Amino acid sequence: MKTIRMRAEVLAGLTTSFALVPECIAFALVAHLNPLMGLYGAFIICTLTALFGGRPGMVSGAAGSMAVVIVALVVQQGVQYLLATVLLGGLIMILFGLLRLG
């Protein structure tokens, strides 16, 4: 990759990551979770997106709509079901992709 292009990519990544920090903390608080969980989640999704690549038009970051949906699960069932729910949702998305449903 050209040096100029690499510098622009690094600057864009840093700008996005700095903007993502308060957003992830806020979404974690909306979902009645520890703010560190929001930061860990943001780090993991950004790392996975950097490693495996994304798609044009795909947003790989925090989503306020997910925080609103997750809050009902956390309040009713507890935080212990959160990881299983997210993993199951990911598996369903992979299955839909393999079946070319989306």
ChimeraX attribute file (.defattr): number of C-alpha atoms within 10 A of each C-alpha:
attribute: neighborCount
match mode: 1-to-1
recipient: residues
	/A:1	6
	/A:2	7
	/A:3	8
	/A:4	8
	/A:5	10
	/A:6	11
	/A:7	12
	/A:8	12
	/A:9	12
	/A:10	11
	/A:11	12
	/A:12	11
	/A:13	14
	/A:14	12
	/A:15	11
	/A:16	13
	/A:17	15
	/A:18	10
	/A:19	11
	/A:20	19
	/A:21	16
	/A:22	14
	/A:23	18
	/A:24	25
	/A:25	20
	/A:26	18
	/A:27	23
	/A:28	24
	/A:29	17
	/A:30	16
	/A:31	22
	/A:32	18
	/A:33	20
	/A:34	13
	/A:35	19
	/A:36	13
	/A:37	15
	/A:38	24
	/A:39	19
	/A:40	13
	/A:41	16
	/A:42	21
	/A:43	17
	/A:44	13
	/A:45	14
	/A:46	19
	/A:47	12
	/A:48	13
	/A:49	15
	/A:50	12
	/A:51	9
	/A:52	7
	/A:53	11
	/A:54	12
	/A:55	8
	/A:56	6
	/A:57	6
	/A:58	7
	/A:59	10
	/A:60	15
	/A:61	18
	/A:62	22
	/A:63	12
	/A:64	16
	/A:65	9
	/A:66	11
	/A:67	20
	/A:68	15
	/A:69	11
	/A:70	20
	/A:71	21
	/A:72	13
	/A:73	16
	/A:74	16
	/A:75	12
	/A:76	8
	/A:77	11
	/A:78	13
	/A:79	17
	/A:80	10
	/A:81	11
	/A:82	15
	/A:83	10
	/A:84	11
	/A:85	13
	/A:86	12
	/A:87	11
	/A:88	12
	/A:89	12
	/A:90	12
	/A:91	12
	/A:92	12
	/A:93	14
	/A:94	12
	/A:95	12
	/A:96	12
	/A:97	11
	/A:98	10
	/A:99	9
	/A:100	8
	/A:101	8
	/A:102	7
